Amino acid sequence: MDKKLHIVGGGMAGSEAAWQAANMGVDVVIHEMRPEVETFAHQTGNLAEMVCSNSFRSDDDEQNAVGLLHWEMRAANGLIMAMADRHRLPAGGALAVDRDPFSESVTKALLDLPNVTVEHGEITDLPDEGHWIIATGPLTSSALGAAIQAETGAERLAFFDAIAPIVYADTIDMDVAWLQSRYDKGETEEEQKAYLNCPMTKPQYEAFIDALLAADKTEFHEGETAGYFDGCLPIEVMAERGRETLRHGPMKPVGLTNAHKPEEKAYAVVQLRRDNALGTLYNIVGFQTKMKYGAQTDVFRMIPGLENASFARLGGIHRNTFLNSPTLLDDQMRLKSKPNIRFAGQVTGVEGYVESAAMGLLAGRLAAAEILGKPLDTAPQDSAMGALIHHITGGAEAKTFQPMNVNFGLFRPLEGLRGGRKGRKDRYKGYTDRAKAVFQEWLDGQS
């Protein structure tokens, strides 16, 4: 059997899988269809290109599950986290990334390894031989998706994922907007001013909601059923759930004081997060949308401070494909019907850049260990990585399986810690302490 590891897809999961396997001494071939075959969301042929957001979310590794996942990936010499740290942008307590230098650095790091090659072109079938990882993400090509469907016999599952718009900073009216992270969160002044804030009065908010609901929106093809992942809902869908929904979501005014009118309390606030190191681009936080392009410019320019905004990228919507992993994958992430093939990343039913990269890290290590004749147990269940893999390969209910972010609800309970809101801080710290100990032990066992 071919001892090379073939990885289909050069996104977060595929790039991390390649890095891990190559550093274990395995020859790796990354099969990336871009730029020969374009997708709706990508703009370059670089590996690990960020499309939906530039944020890896919270970096708190003691009170937040995704922050804990950051810690585990750093402990495992993760490429994605190393490059994210190198190209970090101020974002309060979150980890936001300068997206273009980030993907360029991931690409260079992989191409600099002597045992990694990249072959551009589309893979359309599931190979019968060799060691493979399918890490094609939410934009799996139609041909490969059809091959997966034919092999699994399962109905191809999908939901629709939306992308937020990006604004040129010099077109934002700073006589209206001000710089401040919510609750002034961050250790440095730069982090405490990582967001641009645009305030709305109640009449402005009501007019904005009216325009949002009335705007022309992308229609789905006949026969398509659209469900949405709750962590990436289009703002129109949120508005349809109730006129106040956005005020309690991405437009909540709490923790912010208008630098221009400190005595006035905004009814709602639109936040923009810096999207690049130069500070020339800002993305509108939580404003994923399915509005048509013309409607977007009209509606978004109703936001105070954005009346003359120019957009580097407008929002959009695309199909997101994922497996019913609890029925199809074993605990080594192998396809049960074709165990020479592993799956990793969003296609397995995890959601988010960090979760996708973490599943790539795990798949890369498991595959490399198998190739080297030194089989490796999967990550321990009490780690963040292990909680995720356990959820998608058997812990979740198959009939209602939907993409999932990492969260403490996936972790096994702790003994001796009280529940409820008052005990949450101690409980979360207990989860993270336990996770770090078992994950480090797992890593030490591989050295």
Helices and strands as residue ranges (DSSP letters): E 5-8, H 12-23, E 28-32, E 55-58, H 65-75, H 79-86, E 88-89, E 94-97, H 99-111, E 116-120, E 131-134, G 137-139, H 142-152, E 157-163, E 166-168, G 169-171, E 178-179, G 182-184, H 189-192, E 195-200, H 202-214, G 230-232, H 235-240, G 246-248, E 268-274, E 281-284, H 293-300, E 311-313, E 316-322, H 325-328, E 334-335, E 338-343, G 345-348, H 353-371, H 384-390, I 391-395, G 398-400, G 408-410, H 424-444
